[in-house]
Amino acid sequence: MATFFLILIGFFLIISNIVGFISYKKKKSLYAAAFTILILAALFGALGGILALLIISDAFAIFYGLQVGYYLLINSAIVLLLAVIVTVIKQYNDK
């Protein structure tokens, strides 16, 4: 069962980063990409919770889904931190 959720976390991480990259390409904003990944973290966390409830059929299975959302939130925080660092570097180089 743990293998399934690890694969699910990896799959959702890849999908959310690809969608964030597409958002970046369209809007040319790292902050928009970070916000897109943040929204997808909530969506995929809920989806992971529903899948866990359907597969395990236990009330505490929702915590497996929340674990999926937790890793996606960490991913979103990393992307936001990188966006801030890139913005600071651009501002420094422009001066």
Salt bridges, closest charged atoms under 4 A:
none
